[in-house]
Amino acid sequence: MKAHVYVTLKRTVLDAQGKTVADALRRMEYKGVADVRQGKYFLLTLEDGLSETAAHTEIERIASEVLTNPVIEEFTFRLEV
C-alpha cells in the first residue's frame, strides 16, 4: 500500500513562491490560471499486512507530527491499495 501525502501552506498564509509563479504565468500570457499554491509531496510505501484503517490512522499521525508545521501548513492524503 502507498500513501500520497500533499502538504500546502494554509490559505491564511502568504505563499510567496506560489504568487511568483502565478505572476510569471500571467506575464507569459498563459490563460485561465486564477491562483497558484506551492507545496510538498511525499510518497510513503507502507508495510504489507497493515490494514487500511491502521494505515489511515498512522498516516494522519505521521503527516500531522512530522511532515507538516501545523501552525502554517495543512495536509491531505490518499491511500493507494
PyMOL commands that set and color helices and strands:
alter all, ss='L'
color gray80, all
select helices_A, chain A and resi 16-27+52-67
alter helices_A, ss='H'
color red, helices_A
select strands_A, chain A and resi 2-9+39-45+73-80
alter strands_A, ss='S'
color yellow, strands_A
deselect
rebuild
show_as cartoon
